[in-house]
Amino acid sequence: MITRLALRGLLDRPWRSLFLLCGFGLGVGVMITLLAIGEAMVLQSRDEKLIGGGDVAVLPEGLDLEVMKTGGVGGMFVAIPNARFVHRQLLASPRLVGSVAAVAPQTDGVLLYVRTAAGGEFPVRALGEIPSASRAAGAAPDIVAGVWEDDATDRQWLAPTPSELRHEIDHFHHTPASVPVEERSTWGEWHYFNVLSDDRKRWAFLTLAVGGDVPNGEWGGQVLLTVHEEGRAARRFVRTVPRRDVALDTALADLALGGDRVQVLEDGRYRVNATAREEGTGATATITLTLTPAPGAYFPGTSIGGDALVSGYAVPALRADADGELCVSGRCERFSASQAYHDHNWGVWRDVEWEWGAARVGSHTLLYGRVVRAGPDDVREPLFVYLVDSLGFRALFRPTEIVYDDAGTVVVNGRTVRVPARAEMIDVRGADTLRIELRIEDAVGSDLRLDRPGRSLDRPVARPYFIQMKGVARISGRIGGRAIAGEGTGFFETYR
């Protein structure tokens, strides 16, 4: 009967029946699709290869999620460089405290190898996360038995003490095995400090360095102190230290060069003392400083270039105050909460040049730079500008170039060399803009063909003069919809 009624209805109203059948088929198709999507979501939520929890997942730029999920080549060795910095200064920074409730760092699917006491080796897949952070983000696994709590390493990863932070980004290195034999003598690593007098007329640069094939070849240490006064020639004080009197640690920022040393105190301040003699006159200079870094004002350690150019750089104290004393031939100058700066460099330094500068500009502090290596490798890293304020990291800009006005001159070894009198950098990144103007007040030059160990004098050098400058930096622009502006003193370096 039902079949007969259906046939009669189809024959009596064929177009209406066809329309109803199409609508019914479309509805069934949509339902099947939705059910399939729902089933896929349920399966993915149970998939051990996918990390759940939280509202936002932060992954490396350009990562193909399908390739990562299926285990393709593009999903191998996935990592976020400087993940600790991303956590502390970006996602969990005080600037976002009103928007971000919790941040949980997690990694999954890392290939490790376990070696047994019997000599066997087995591949294992490992994951890592921090218990308290995962629970706060709603991503903690169900604990069937036992206790899963943060240990000391977890705490240090999330919130290191000031001294732990300094050692983490400011520790020393041995000359890497990847550095070719002919390059190992050019390996160098050093602590660098500068301090400025209150009237901005006098300043000092202090370097405590080690260099050579550390620790198994020929190597040693050096103290270099240059004392500057605006409008006068710089005075250079040097002391070399044999390797037997050098103490360094690849897990610590502390360095001892005989009786001279850099020491990180428990509260994160730096205590620095050094003594050296002036080249030519033999006059003695002694400097003793205690540097107090501003919270959050640091640039994390990074290394670039790989085998072609090993070049590492960190700024543990981008903005700091210094207390202490500088004495030259018994005449002393006191520093009290004076403007100061500290960075740490390591790498192979043959045929390497750089652009660099750091300045306080009102409530902000800026750092800019890039590294260039001439020769067959021709490594040219892009220029960066890094900006911090009282809450830590503020913005990163990438100007294409520094426009110099070489209207100044200095005399280097009897030769007049043109040097910058002004410079400018401009960048626009979306709605954010930044303009930096430099006005140079004092400059000194060094002829690297004469002063730099390992520099061959029988071949031409395109830019043989290393120029160190002191001046005023001014910034203007907009970040995050707000205007920024500031002006202050800084130090800058380039080559001519």
Secondary structure, DSSP 4 states (H G I P E B T S, - for coil): -HHHHHHHHHHHSHHHHHHHHHHHHHHHHHHHHHHHHHHHHHHHHT-TTS---SS-----TT--HHHHHHT-GGGTT---TTHHHIIIIIITSGGGTTT------EEEEEEEEEE-TTS-EEEEEEEEE-HHHHHHTT-PPP--SS-----HHHHHHHS--HHHHHHHHH---PPPTTS-GGGGGGEEEEEEEEEE-TTSSEEEEEEEEEEESTTTSSEEEEEEEEEEETTS--EEEEEEEEGGGEEE-TT---EEETTEEEEE-TTS-EEEEEEEEETTT--EEEEEEEEEEPTT--EEEEEESTTT--EEEEEEEEEEEEEEEEEETTEEEEEEEEEEEEEEEEEE-SSEEEEEEEEEETTEEEEEEEEEE-SSS-EEPPPEEEEEETTEEEEEE--S--EEE--EEEEETTEEEEE-SEEEEEEEETTEEEEEEEEEEEEEEEEHHHHSTT--TTS--SS-EEEEEEEEEEEEEEETTEEEEEEEEEEEEEE-
